[in-house]
C-alpha cells in the first residue's frame, strides 16, 4: 500500500478527496501498524483523547446491575449500553462524565438519577 502525502490545496485543486470504502474496510490492524512503523507521523495523537474511556461493563457489574437495569437507571437505550460494552460505539463526553461520577460516587449518582 502506498501513502501519498498532499496538501489541502492540492486536494481541492484536484476536485476533492475520495475514499475507497472497500479498501478501507479491508485494511487490517497489521496494515495500520506497518504504515505507522514506516511513517510515525501517521500515528494518531492519543494525547488529545483526554481521560481514558470508562469500562462500562466493569462499572455496571460493580453496581450489580444487568444491562437493562443499568440502561434504565442512567436513562439511555439498552442498545446504547450494549454498543458501549462491545466497543461498537463510545460514550460522548457527557456520558463519560456521568459514568465517571457513577464510578466514583455510585450511591449519590444513583440517588440523584432516581429522583
VODO-184107 format. One record per atom (N, C-alpha, C): residue in one letter; atom name; x, y, z. Coordinates in nm, 3 decimals, padded with zeros to 5 digits, always signed. Example, Ala and Ser with C-alpha at 12.3 -4.5 7.8 and 13.67 -1.06 7.14 Angstrom:
<nodes>
@vexti=A; loba=N; X=+01.319; Y=-00.569; Z=+00.780 $
@vexti=A; loba=CA; X=+01.230; Y=-00.450; Z=+00.780 $
@vexti=A; loba=C; X=+01.320; Y=-00.330; Z=+00.780 $
@vexti=S; loba=N; X=+01.285; Y=-00.225; Z=+00.708 $
@vexti=S; loba=CA; X=+01.367; Y=-00.106; Z=+00.714 $
@vexti=S; loba=C; X=+01.290; Y=+00.003; Z=+00.787 $
</nodes>
This chain:
<nodes>
@vexti=X; loba=N; X=+00.085; Y=-00.116; Z=+00.000 $
@vexti=X; loba=CA; X=+00.000; Y=+00.000; Z=+00.000 $
@vexti=X; loba=C; X=+00.090; Y=+00.123; Z=+00.000 $
@vexti=X; loba=N; X=+00.057; Y=+00.220; Z=-00.080 $
@vexti=X; loba=CA; X=+00.136; Y=+00.343; Z=-00.090 $
@vexti=X; loba=C; X=+00.057; Y=+00.459; Z=-00.030 $
@vexti=X; loba=N; X=+00.124; Y=+00.536; Z=+00.051 $
@vexti=X; loba=CA; X=+00.064; Y=+00.655; Z=+00.110 $
@vexti=X; loba=C; X=+00.111; Y=+00.775; Z=+00.029 $
@vexti=X; loba=N; X=+00.018; Y=+00.857; Z=-00.015 $
@vexti=X; loba=CA; X=+00.051; Y=+00.977; Z=-00.090 $
@vexti=X; loba=C; X=+00.020; Y=+01.096; Z=-00.002 $
@vexti=X; loba=N; X=+00.120; Y=+01.179; Z=+00.020 $
@vexti=X; loba=CA; X=+00.101; Y=+01.299; Z=+00.102 $
@vexti=X; loba=C; X=+00.070; Y=+01.417; Z=+00.011 $
@vexti=X; loba=N; X=-00.043; Y=+01.485; Z=+00.039 $
@vexti=X; loba=CA; X=-00.083; Y=+01.602; Z=-00.039 $
@vexti=X; loba=C; X=-00.128; Y=+01.711; Z=+00.056 $
@vexti=X; loba=N; X=-00.114; Y=+01.833; Z=+00.012 $
@vexti=X; loba=CA; X=-00.166; Y=+01.944; Z=+00.090 $
@vexti=X; loba=C; X=-00.316; Y=+01.958; Z=+00.063 $
@vexti=X; loba=N; X=-00.384; Y=+02.030; Z=+00.150 $
@vexti=X; loba=CA; X=-00.527; Y=+02.053; Z=+00.131 $
@vexti=X; loba=C; X=-00.551; Y=+02.127; Z=-00.001 $
@vexti=X; loba=N; X=-00.464; Y=+02.221; Z=-00.034 $
@vexti=X; loba=CA; X=-00.478; Y=+02.296; Z=-00.159 $
@vexti=X; loba=C; X=-00.469; Y=+02.203; Z=-00.279 $
@vexti=X; loba=N; X=-00.377; Y=+02.107; Z=-00.275 $
@vexti=X; loba=CA; X=-00.365; Y=+02.011; Z=-00.385 $
@vexti=X; loba=C; X=-00.491; Y=+01.927; Z=-00.399 $
@vexti=X; loba=N; X=-00.544; Y=+01.884; Z=-00.287 $
@vexti=X; loba=CA; X=-00.665; Y=+01.801; Z=-00.290 $
@vexti=X; loba=C; X=-00.782; Y=+01.880; Z=-00.348 $
@vexti=X; loba=N; X=-00.796; Y=+02.006; Z=-00.306 $
@vexti=X; loba=CA; X=-00.905; Y=+02.090; Z=-00.357 $
@vexti=X; loba=C; X=-00.889; Y=+02.116; Z=-00.506 $
@vexti=X; loba=N; X=-00.766; Y=+02.140; Z=-00.551 $
@vexti=X; loba=CA; X=-00.740; Y=+02.166; Z=-00.693 $
@vexti=X; loba=C; X=-00.778; Y=+02.045; Z=-00.778 $
@vexti=X; loba=N; X=-00.761; Y=+01.928; Z=-00.723 $
@vexti=X; loba=CA; X=-00.789; Y=+01.805; Z=-00.798 $
@vexti=X; loba=C; X=-00.935; Y=+01.762; Z=-00.788 $
@vexti=X; loba=N; X=-01.018; Y=+01.845; Z=-00.727 $
@vexti=X; loba=CA; X=-01.160; Y=+01.813; Z=-00.721 $
@vexti=X; loba=C; X=-01.203; Y=+01.746; Z=-00.593 $
@vexti=X; loba=N; X=-01.123; Y=+01.752; Z=-00.489 $
@vexti=X; loba=CA; X=-01.162; Y=+01.693; Z=-00.360 $
@vexti=X; loba=C; X=-01.113; Y=+01.551; Z=-00.348 $
@vexti=X; loba=N; X=-01.116; Y=+01.503; Z=-00.227 $
@vexti=X; loba=CA; X=-01.070; Y=+01.367; Z=-00.199 $
@vexti=X; loba=C; X=-01.182; Y=+01.267; Z=-00.210 $
@vexti=X; loba=N; X=-01.147; Y=+01.144; Z=-00.233 $
@vexti=X; loba=CA; X=-01.244; Y=+01.035; Z=-00.234 $
@vexti=X; loba=C; X=-01.191; Y=+00.926; Z=-00.143 $
@vexti=X; loba=N; X=-01.280; Y=+00.846; Z=-00.093 $
@vexti=X; loba=CA; X=-01.241; Y=+00.736; Z=-00.006 $
@vexti=X; loba=C; X=-01.287; Y=+00.607; Z=-00.071 $
@vexti=X; loba=N; X=-01.191; Y=+00.515; Z=-00.089 $
@vexti=X; loba=CA; X=-01.224; Y=+00.383; Z=-00.140 $
@vexti=X; loba=C; X=-01.269; Y=+00.300; Z=-00.019 $
@vexti=X; loba=N; X=-01.399; Y=+00.299; Z=+00.006 $
@vexti=X; loba=CA; X=-01.452; Y=+00.234; Z=+00.127 $
@vexti=X; loba=C; X=-01.421; Y=+00.085; Z=+00.132 $
@vexti=X; loba=N; X=-01.420; Y=+00.019; Z=+00.019 $
@vexti=X; loba=CA; X=-01.389; Y=-00.124; Z=+00.017 $
@vexti=X; loba=C; X=-01.244; Y=-00.147; Z=+00.061 $
@vexti=X; loba=N; X=-01.156; Y=-00.063; Z=+00.012 $
@vexti=X; loba=CA; X=-01.015; Y=-00.074; Z=+00.050 $
@vexti=X; loba=C; X=-00.996; Y=-00.040; Z=+00.198 $
@vexti=X; loba=N; X=-01.071; Y=+00.059; Z=+00.245 $
@vexti=X; loba=CA; X=-01.062; Y=+00.099; Z=+00.384 $
@vexti=X; loba=C; X=-01.107; Y=-00.014; Z=+00.476 $
@vexti=X; loba=N; X=-01.219; Y=-00.079; Z=+00.444 $
@vexti=X; loba=CA; X=-01.269; Y=-00.189; Z=+00.526 $
@vexti=X; loba=C; X=-01.172; Y=-00.307; Z=+00.525 $
@vexti=X; loba=N; X=-01.098; Y=-00.324; Z=+00.417 $
@vexti=X; loba=CA; X=-01.006; Y=-00.436; Z=+00.405 $
@vexti=X; loba=C; X=-00.873; Y=-00.411; Z=+00.477 $
@vexti=X; loba=N; X=-00.852; Y=-00.290; Z=+00.525 $
@vexti=X; loba=CA; X=-00.727; Y=-00.258; Z=+00.594 $
@vexti=X; loba=C; X=-00.729; Y=-00.319; Z=+00.733 $
@vexti=X; loba=N; X=-00.634; Y=-00.407; Z=+00.759 $
@vexti=X; loba=CA; X=-00.627; Y=-00.476; Z=+00.888 $
@vexti=X; loba=C; X=-00.540; Y=-00.398; Z=+00.985 $
@vexti=X; loba=N; X=-00.550; Y=-00.432; Z=+01.113 $
@vexti=X; loba=CA; X=-00.468; Y=-00.367; Z=+01.216 $
@vexti=X; loba=C; X=-00.320; Y=-00.383; Z=+01.185 $
@vexti=X; loba=N; X=-00.282; Y=-00.498; Z=+01.131 $
@vexti=X; loba=CA; X=-00.141; Y=-00.521; Z=+01.097 $
@vexti=X; loba=C; X=-00.095; Y=-00.423; Z=+00.988 $
@vexti=X; loba=N; X=-00.184; Y=-00.394; Z=+00.892 $
@vexti=X; loba=CA; X=-00.150; Y=-00.297; Z=+00.787 $
@vexti=X; loba=C; X=-00.128; Y=-00.159; Z=+00.847 $
@vexti=X; loba=N; X=-00.215; Y=-00.122; Z=+00.939 $
@vexti=X; loba=CA; X=-00.205; Y=+00.009; Z=+01.002 $
@vexti=X; loba=C; X=-00.077; Y=+00.018; Z=+01.084 $
@vexti=X; loba=N; X=-00.045; Y=-00.087; Z=+01.160 $
@vexti=X; loba=CA; X=+00.078; Y=-00.088; Z=+01.240 $
@vexti=X; loba=C; X=+00.201; Y=-00.076; Z=+01.150 $
@vexti=X; loba=N; X=+00.198; Y=-00.144; Z=+01.036 $
@vexti=X; loba=CA; X=+00.311; Y=-00.137; Z=+00.942 $
@vexti=X; loba=C; X=+00.326; Y=+00.003; Z=+00.885 $
@vexti=X; loba=N; X=+00.212; Y=+00.066; Z=+00.850 $
@vexti=X; loba=CA; X=+00.217; Y=+00.202; Z=+00.795 $
@vexti=X; loba=C; X=+00.273; Y=+00.300; Z=+00.898 $
@vexti=X; loba=N; X=+00.232; Y=+00.284; Z=+01.024 $
@vexti=X; loba=CA; X=+00.281; Y=+00.373; Z=+01.129 $
@vexti=X; loba=C; X=+00.429; Y=+00.350; Z=+01.153 $
@vexti=X; loba=N; X=+00.473; Y=+00.224; Z=+01.146 $
@vexti=X; loba=CA; X=+00.616; Y=+00.194; Z=+01.163 $
@vexti=X; loba=C; X=+00.697; Y=+00.258; Z=+01.049 $
@vexti=X; loba=N; X=+00.641; Y=+00.256; Z=+00.929 $
@vexti=X; loba=CA; X=+00.710; Y=+00.317; Z=+00.814 $
@vexti=X; loba=C; X=+00.711; Y=+00.469; Z=+00.822 $
@vexti=X; loba=N; X=+00.604; Y=+00.528; Z=+00.876 $
@vexti=X; loba=CA; X=+00.593; Y=+00.673; Z=+00.885 $
@vexti=X; loba=C; X=+00.523; Y=+00.709; Z=+01.016 $
@vexti=X; loba=N; X=+00.600; Y=+00.732; Z=+01.125 $
@vexti=X; loba=CA; X=+00.541; Y=+00.760; Z=+01.256 $
@vexti=X; loba=C; X=+00.446; Y=+00.879; Z=+01.257 $
@vexti=X; loba=N; X=+00.458; Y=+00.970; Z=+01.160 $
@vexti=X; loba=CA; X=+00.367; Y=+01.085; Z=+01.155 $
@vexti=X; loba=C; X=+00.222; Y=+01.043; Z=+01.127 $
@vexti=X; loba=N; X=+00.201; Y=+00.921; Z=+01.082 $
@vexti=X; loba=CA; X=+00.066; Y=+00.872; Z=+01.055 $
@vexti=X; loba=C; X=-00.008; Y=+00.830; Z=+01.182 $
@vexti=X; loba=N; X=+00.066; Y=+00.810; Z=+01.290 $
@vexti=X; loba=CA; X=+00.003; Y=+00.764; Z=+01.415 $
@vexti=X; loba=C; X=-00.087; Y=+00.874; Z=+01.470 $
@vexti=X; loba=N; X=-00.205; Y=+00.836; Z=+01.519 $
@vexti=X; loba=CA; X=-00.293; Y=+00.936; Z=+01.576 $
@vexti=X; loba=C; X=-00.234; Y=+00.990; Z=+01.705 $
@vexti=X; loba=N; X=-00.266; Y=+01.115; Z=+01.737 $
@vexti=X; loba=CA; X=-00.221; Y=+01.178; Z=+01.860 $
@vexti=X; loba=C; X=-00.320; Y=+01.141; Z=+01.970 $
@vexti=X; loba=N; X=-00.285; Y=+01.041; Z=+02.049 $
@vexti=X; loba=CA; X=-00.376; Y=+00.992; Z=+02.152 $
@vexti=X; loba=C; X=-00.384; Y=+01.084; Z=+02.273 $
@vexti=X; loba=N; X=-00.293; Y=+01.179; Z=+02.282 $
@vexti=X; loba=CA; X=-00.295; Y=+01.271; Z=+02.396 $
@vexti=X; loba=C; X=-00.417; Y=+01.363; Z=+02.391 $
@vexti=X; loba=N; X=-00.479; Y=+01.376; Z=+02.275 $
@vexti=X; loba=CA; X=-00.596; Y=+01.463; Z=+02.262 $
@vexti=X; loba=C; X=-00.723; Y=+01.395; Z=+02.310 $
@vexti=X; loba=N; X=-00.716; Y=+01.267; Z=+02.343 $
@vexti=X; loba=CA; X=-00.835; Y=+01.196; Z=+02.386 $
@vexti=X; loba=C; X=-00.877; Y=+01.231; Z=+02.528 $
@vexti=X; loba=N; X=-00.788; Y=+01.289; Z=+02.605 $
@vexti=X; loba=CA; X=-00.821; Y=+01.323; Z=+02.743 $
@vexti=X; loba=C; X=-00.818; Y=+01.199; Z=+02.830 $
@vexti=X; loba=N; X=-00.914; Y=+01.187; Z=+02.918 $
@vexti=X; loba=CA; X=-00.916; Y=+01.074; Z=+03.010 $
@vexti=X; loba=C; X=-00.952; Y=+00.946; Z=+02.933 $
@vexti=X; loba=N; X=-00.906; Y=+00.832; Z=+02.986 $
@vexti=X; loba=CA; X=-00.938; Y=+00.706; Z=+02.917 $
@vexti=X; loba=C; X=-01.088; Y=+00.679; Z=+02.920 $
@vexti=X; loba=N; X=-01.132; Y=+00.602; Z=+02.825 $
@vexti=X; loba=CA; X=-01.273; Y=+00.567; Z=+02.818 $
@vexti=X; loba=C; X=-01.309; Y=+00.478; Z=+02.937 $
@vexti=X; loba=N; X=-01.425; Y=+00.496; Z=+02.993 $
@vexti=X; loba=CA; X=-01.464; Y=+00.415; Z=+03.109 $
@vexti=X; loba=C; X=-01.491; Y=+00.270; Z=+03.069 $
@vexti=X; loba=N; X=-01.468; Y=+00.180; Z=+03.164 $
@vexti=X; loba=CA; X=-01.501; Y=+00.039; Z=+03.145 $
@vexti=X; loba=C; X=-01.647; Y=+00.023; Z=+03.183 $
@vexti=X; loba=N; X=-01.734; Y=+00.037; Z=+03.085 $
@vexti=X; loba=CA; X=-01.878; Y=+00.037; Z=+03.112 $
@vexti=X; loba=C; X=-01.924; Y=-00.096; Z=+03.171 $
@vexti=X; loba=N; X=-01.877; Y=-00.205; Z=+03.114 $
@vexti=X; loba=CA; X=-01.917; Y=-00.337; Z=+03.164 $
@vexti=X; loba=C; X=-01.869; Y=-00.356; Z=+03.308 $
@vexti=X; loba=N; X=-01.745; Y=-00.319; Z=+03.335 $
@vexti=X; loba=CA; X=-01.692; Y=-00.331; Z=+03.471 $
@vexti=X; loba=C; X=-01.769; Y=-00.246; Z=+03.570 $
@vexti=X; loba=N; X=-01.803; Y=-00.125; Z=+03.530 $
@vexti=X; loba=CA; X=-01.880; Y=-00.036; Z=+03.616 $
@vexti=X; loba=C; X=-02.018; Y=-00.093; Z=+03.643 $
@vexti=X; loba=N; X=-02.082; Y=-00.140; Z=+03.538 $
@vexti=X; loba=CA; X=-02.217; Y=-00.197; Z=+03.553 $
@vexti=X; loba=C; X=-02.215; Y=-00.317; Z=+03.647 $
@vexti=X; loba=N; X=-02.116; Y=-00.402; Z=+03.631 $
@vexti=X; loba=CA; X=-02.104; Y=-00.520; Z=+03.718 $
@vexti=X; loba=C; X=-02.073; Y=-00.479; Z=+03.862 $
@vexti=X; loba=N; X=-01.989; Y=-00.376; Z=+03.878 $
@vexti=X; loba=CA; X=-01.956; Y=-00.326; Z=+04.011 $
@vexti=X; loba=C; X=-02.083; Y=-00.279; Z=+04.083 $
@vexti=X; loba=N; X=-02.175; Y=-00.222; Z=+04.006 $
@vexti=X; loba=CA; X=-02.302; Y=-00.175; Z=+04.062 $
@vexti=X; loba=C; X=-02.403; Y=-00.288; Z=+04.080 $
@vexti=X; loba=N; X=-02.370; Y=-00.406; Z=+04.027 $
@vexti=X; loba=CA; X=-02.459; Y=-00.522; Z=+04.041 $
@vexti=X; loba=C; X=-02.585; Y=-00.512; Z=+03.957 $
@vexti=X; loba=N; X=-02.574; Y=-00.448; Z=+03.840 $
@vexti=X; loba=CA; X=-02.692; Y=-00.427; Z=+03.755 $
@vexti=X; loba=C; X=-02.681; Y=-00.505; Z=+03.625 $
@vexti=X; loba=N; X=-02.795; Y=-00.549; Z=+03.575 $
@vexti=X; loba=CA; X=-02.799; Y=-00.606; Z=+03.440 $
@vexti=X; loba=C; X=-02.785; Y=-00.492; Z=+03.340 $
@vexti=X; loba=N; X=-02.760; Y=-00.527; Z=+03.215 $
@vexti=X; loba=CA; X=-02.753; Y=-00.423; Z=+03.111 $
@vexti=X; loba=C; X=-02.883; Y=-00.345; Z=+03.106 $
@vexti=X; loba=N; X=-02.993; Y=-00.415; Z=+03.113 $
@vexti=X; loba=CA; X=-03.124; Y=-00.349; Z=+03.105 $
@vexti=X; loba=C; X=-03.146; Y=-00.254; Z=+03.223 $
@vexti=X; loba=N; X=-03.115; Y=-00.300; Z=+03.344 $
@vexti=X; loba=CA; X=-03.134; Y=-00.215; Z=+03.462 $
@vexti=X; loba=C; X=-03.039; Y=-00.095; Z=+03.459 $
@vexti=X; loba=N; X=-02.916; Y=-00.119; Z=+03.416 $
@vexti=X; loba=CA; X=-02.817; Y=-00.010; Z=+03.408 $
@vexti=X; loba=C; X=-02.864; Y=+00.096; Z=+03.309 $
@vexti=X; loba=N; X=-02.909; Y=+00.051; Z=+03.192 $
@vexti=X; loba=CA; X=-02.958; Y=+00.144; Z=+03.089 $
@vexti=X; loba=C; X=-03.075; Y=+00.226; Z=+03.143 $
@vexti=X; loba=N; X=-03.165; Y=+00.159; Z=+03.211 $
@vexti=X; loba=CA; X=-03.282; Y=+00.228; Z=+03.267 $
@vexti=X; loba=C; X=-03.239; Y=+00.331; Z=+03.372 $
@vexti=X; loba=N; X=-03.147; Y=+00.293; Z=+03.459 $
@vexti=X; loba=CA; X=-03.103; Y=+00.383; Z=+03.566 $
@vexti=X; loba=C; X=-03.033; Y=+00.508; Z=+03.512 $
@vexti=X; loba=N; X=-02.953; Y=+00.491; Z=+03.404 $
@vexti=X; loba=CA; X=-02.881; Y=+00.609; Z=+03.352 $
@vexti=X; loba=C; X=-02.955; Y=+00.674; Z=+03.235 $
@vexti=X; loba=N; X=-03.076; Y=+00.623; Z=+03.209 $
@vexti=X; loba=CA; X=-03.167; Y=+00.684; Z=+03.111 $
@vexti=X; loba=C; X=-03.113; Y=+00.687; Z=+02.968 $
@vexti=X; loba=N; X=-03.058; Y=+00.573; Z=+02.928 $
@vexti=X; loba=CA; X=-03.014; Y=+00.557; Z=+02.788 $
@vexti=X; loba=C; X=-03.076; Y=+00.428; Z=+02.735 $
@vexti=X; loba=N; X=-03.089; Y=+00.415; Z=+02.605 $
@vexti=X; loba=CA; X=-03.142; Y=+00.291; Z=+02.548 $
@vexti=X; loba=C; X=-03.051; Y=+00.172; Z=+02.579 $
@vexti=X; loba=N; X=-03.112; Y=+00.056; Z=+02.595 $
@vexti=X; loba=CA; X=-03.037; Y=-00.067; Z=+02.620 $
@vexti=X; loba=C; X=-02.933; Y=-00.090; Z=+02.510 $
@vexti=X; loba=N; X=-02.969; Y=-00.063; Z=+02.386 $
@vexti=X; loba=CA; X=-02.877; Y=-00.082; Z=+02.274 $
@vexti=X; loba=C; X=-02.751; Y=+00.004; Z=+02.290 $
@vexti=X; loba=N; X=-02.766; Y=+00.122; Z=+02.348 $
@vexti=X; loba=CA; X=-02.651; Y=+00.210; Z=+02.370 $
@vexti=X; loba=C; X=-02.553; Y=+00.145; Z=+02.467 $
@vexti=X; loba=N; X=-02.604; Y=+00.090; Z=+02.577 $
@vexti=X; loba=CA; X=-02.517; Y=+00.023; Z=+02.674 $
@vexti=X; loba=C; X=-02.448; Y=-00.096; Z=+02.608 $
@vexti=X; loba=N; X=-02.522; Y=-00.174; Z=+02.532 $
@vexti=X; loba=CA; X=-02.463; Y=-00.290; Z=+02.463 $
@vexti=X; loba=C; X=-02.353; Y=-00.245; Z=+02.367 $
@vexti=X; loba=N; X=-02.378; Y=-00.139; Z=+02.292 $
@vexti=X; loba=CA; X=-02.278; Y=-00.089; Z=+02.197 $
@vexti=X; loba=C; X=-02.154; Y=-00.040; Z=+02.269 $
@vexti=X; loba=N; X=-02.170; Y=+00.029; Z=+02.382 $
@vexti=X; loba=CA; X=-02.055; Y=+00.075; Z=+02.459 $
@vexti=X; loba=C; X=-01.973; Y=-00.044; Z=+02.508 $
@vexti=X; loba=N; X=-02.043; Y=-00.143; Z=+02.565 $
@vexti=X; loba=CA; X=-01.973; Y=-00.258; Z=+02.621 $
@vexti=X; loba=C; X=-01.901; Y=-00.340; Z=+02.515 $
@vexti=X; loba=N; X=-01.957; Y=-00.346; Z=+02.397 $
@vexti=X; loba=CA; X=-01.898; Y=-00.426; Z=+02.291 $
@vexti=X; loba=C; X=-01.801; Y=-00.345; Z=+02.204 $
@vexti=X; loba=N; X=-01.782; Y=-00.218; Z=+02.238 $
@vexti=X; loba=CA; X=-01.686; Y=-00.135; Z=+02.166 $
@vexti=X; loba=C; X=-01.731; Y=-00.090; Z=+02.028 $
@vexti=X; loba=N; X=-01.859; Y=-00.104; Z=+01.997 $
@vexti=X; loba=CA; X=-01.908; Y=-00.059; Z=+01.866 $
@vexti=X; loba=C; X=-01.921; Y=+00.092; Z=+01.861 $
@vexti=X; loba=N; X=-01.958; Y=+00.151; Z=+01.975 $
@vexti=X; loba=CA; X=-01.964; Y=+00.297; Z=+01.986 $
@vexti=X; loba=C; X=-01.903; Y=+00.335; Z=+02.119 $
@vexti=X; loba=N; X=-01.873; Y=+00.463; Z=+02.134 $
@vexti=X; loba=CA; X=-01.812; Y=+00.513; Z=+02.257 $
@vexti=X; loba=C; X=-01.901; Y=+00.620; Z=+02.317 $
@vexti=X; loba=N; X=-01.902; Y=+00.628; Z=+02.449 $
@vexti=X; loba=CA; X=-01.983; Y=+00.732; Z=+02.513 $
@vexti=X; loba=C; X=-01.936; Y=+00.871; Z=+02.472 $
@vexti=X; loba=N; X=-02.032; Y=+00.963; Z=+02.453 $
@vexti=X; loba=CA; X=-01.995; Y=+01.101; Z=+02.424 $
@vexti=X; loba=C; X=-01.943; Y=+01.165; Z=+02.553 $
@vexti=X; loba=N; X=-01.886; Y=+01.285; Z=+02.546 $
@vexti=X; loba=CA; X=-01.826; Y=+01.346; Z=+02.666 $
@vexti=X; loba=C; X=-01.921; Y=+01.358; Z=+02.785 $
@vexti=X; loba=N; X=-02.047; Y=+01.389; Z=+02.761 $
@vexti=X; loba=CA; X=-02.142; Y=+01.400; Z=+02.872 $
@vexti=X; loba=C; X=-02.164; Y=+01.263; Z=+02.937 $
@vexti=X; loba=N; X=-02.173; Y=+01.159; Z=+02.856 $
@vexti=X; loba=CA; X=-02.192; Y=+01.025; Z=+02.911 $
@vexti=X; loba=C; X=-02.066; Y=+00.979; Z=+02.985 $
@vexti=X; loba=N; X=-01.948; Y=+01.015; Z=+02.935 $
@vexti=X; loba=CA; X=-01.823; Y=+00.982; Z=+03.005 $
@vexti=X; loba=C; X=-01.824; Y=+01.048; Z=+03.142 $
@vexti=X; loba=N; X=-01.869; Y=+01.173; Z=+03.149 $
@vexti=X; loba=CA; X=-01.876; Y=+01.243; Z=+03.278 $
@vexti=X; loba=C; X=-01.972; Y=+01.170; Z=+03.373 $
@vexti=X; loba=N; X=-02.089; Y=+01.130; Z=+03.322 $
@vexti=X; loba=CA; X=-02.185; Y=+01.058; Z=+03.404 $
@vexti=X; loba=C; X=-02.125; Y=+00.926; Z=+03.453 $
@vexti=X; loba=N; X=-02.060; Y=+00.852; Z=+03.364 $
@vexti=X; loba=CA; X=-02.001; Y=+00.724; Z=+03.401 $
@vexti=X; loba=C; X=-01.889; Y=+00.742; Z=+03.504 $
@vexti=X; loba=N; X=-01.814; Y=+00.850; Z=+03.492 $
@vexti=X; loba=CA; X=-01.708; Y=+00.879; Z=+03.589 $
@vexti=X; loba=C; X=-01.768; Y=+00.906; Z=+03.726 $
@vexti=X; loba=N; X=-01.875; Y=+00.984; Z=+03.729 $
@vexti=X; loba=CA; X=-01.943; Y=+01.012; Z=+03.855 $
@vexti=X; loba=C; X=-01.999; Y=+00.884; Z=+03.915 $
@vexti=X; loba=N; X=-02.060; Y=+00.800; Z=+03.832 $
@vexti=X; loba=CA; X=-02.113; Y=+00.672; Z=+03.880 $
@vexti=X; loba=C; X=-02.003; Y=+00.585; Z=+03.937 $
@vexti=X; loba=N; X=-01.886; Y=+00.589; Z=+03.877 $
@vexti=X; loba=CA; X=-01.774; Y=+00.508; Z=+03.924 $
@vexti=X; loba=C; X=-01.721; Y=+00.559; Z=+04.057 $
@vexti=X; loba=N; X=-01.712; Y=+00.691; Z=+04.072 $
@vexti=X; loba=CA; X=-01.651; Y=+00.750; Z=+04.192 $
@vexti=X; loba=C; X=-01.749; Y=+00.768; Z=+04.307 $
@vexti=X; loba=N; X=-01.874; Y=+00.800; Z=+04.276 $
@vexti=X; loba=CA; X=-01.976; Y=+00.825; Z=+04.379 $
@vexti=X; loba=C; X=-02.106; Y=+00.754; Z=+04.341 $
@vexti=X; loba=N; X=-02.102; Y=+00.620; Z=+04.338 $
@vexti=X; loba=CA; X=-02.219; Y=+00.546; Z=+04.287 $
@vexti=X; loba=C; X=-02.348; Y=+00.571; Z=+04.364 $
@vexti=X; loba=N; X=-02.343; Y=+00.573; Z=+04.496 $
@vexti=X; loba=CA; X=-02.468; Y=+00.591; Z=+04.572 $
@vexti=X; loba=C; X=-02.531; Y=+00.726; Z=+04.544 $
@vexti=X; loba=N; X=-02.449; Y=+00.831; Z=+04.548 $
@vexti=X; loba=CA; X=-02.501; Y=+00.965; Z=+04.524 $
@vexti=X; loba=C; X=-02.556; Y=+00.978; Z=+04.381 $
@vexti=X; loba=N; X=-02.482; Y=+00.923; Z=+04.285 $
@vexti=X; loba=CA; X=-02.525; Y=+00.933; Z=+04.145 $
@vexti=X; loba=C; X=-02.656; Y=+00.859; Z=+04.122 $
@vexti=X; loba=N; X=-02.664; Y=+00.738; Z=+04.173 $
@vexti=X; loba=CA; X=-02.787; Y=+00.661; Z=+04.154 $
@vexti=X; loba=C; X=-02.904; Y=+00.724; Z=+04.227 $
@vexti=X; loba=N; X=-02.877; Y=+00.781; Z=+04.345 $
@vexti=X; loba=CA; X=-02.984; Y=+00.851; Z=+04.419 $
@vexti=X; loba=C; X=-03.033; Y=+00.972; Z=+04.339 $
@vexti=X; loba=N; X=-02.938; Y=+01.048; Z=+04.283 $
@vexti=X; loba=CA; X=-02.976; Y=+01.166; Z=+04.205 $
@vexti=X; loba=C; X=-03.053; Y=+01.127; Z=+04.080 $
@vexti=X; loba=N; X=-03.012; Y=+01.019; Z=+04.017 $
@vexti=X; loba=CA; X=-03.081; Y=+00.976; Z=+03.894 $
@vexti=X; loba=C; X=-03.219; Y=+00.918; Z=+03.924 $
@vexti=X; loba=N; X=-03.239; Y=+00.869; Z=+04.045 $
@vexti=X; loba=CA; X=-03.368; Y=+00.807; Z=+04.080 $
@vexti=X; loba=C; X=-03.476; Y=+00.912; Z=+04.105 $
@vexti=X; loba=N; X=-03.436; Y=+01.033; Z=+04.141 $
@vexti=X; loba=CA; X=-03.538; Y=+01.133; Z=+04.176 $
@vexti=X; loba=C; X=-03.592; Y=+01.204; Z=+04.055 $
</nodes>
